[in-house]
Amino acid sequence: MGSAEAGWVLMAGGLSGPAVALGWQALRRERPEAAFVVVPLALMALMTVLFGINEGFPWS
């Protein structure tokens, strides 16, 4: 496994926490807490895009 693949695994792991919390709150029909779900998810999505631009996306 190269550094790019390891980076994508770390990015997926980082995105999984806020995504699971968002799904859990959706199942319970609660409004997502911005501080604990929306902001971390947005930041991780931004970092994933920036990492993909820098290292190359897996499908390219």
N, C-alpha and C positions, 0 to 999 in steps of 0.2 A: 504494500500500500504506500503510495507516494504522499507527499505533503498536501497536494491538492485534494486527494480523496479523503485524507484525514481531516482536512479543513471542512469539507462538505459534511462529514459525519458530525463534527462538532457543531456546525451550523444547524443541522437537522435536530440535534439534541437540544440546542438552545431554543429553537422554535417550538419544540414539543411541549414545554412547560406552559407557556402562555396559551398555546392552542388548546391544550387539555382543559385549562381553567376556563377558557372562553366557551368550550363545548359543554362543560359541566354547568356553567351558569345558564347557558341556553336551554339545557334539559330541565333545569329547575325554574326556568322562565324568570330569571332575575336579570336586572340590568347590570351589564359588566362594569366592574370597578375600573375607572380609567387609570388609577395609579398602579394597579396590580395586573391588569390584563392588556388594556388597549395600548398604553405607552410602551411597555416592554415588547409587545408583539410588533408594533410599528418600528421600534428601534432595531429589533432583530431582523425584520424584513428589509429595512434599509441596509443594515450591515451585510445581509446575504446578497443583496444586489451589488453592493460595492465590492464584496469579495469575488462575486462572479465576474464582474468587469475586470478586476485585477488578475485573477487566476484563471479565468475561463470557465464557462458553464460546462457541466458534465456532458450535455448533449451536443456541444459545438465542437 
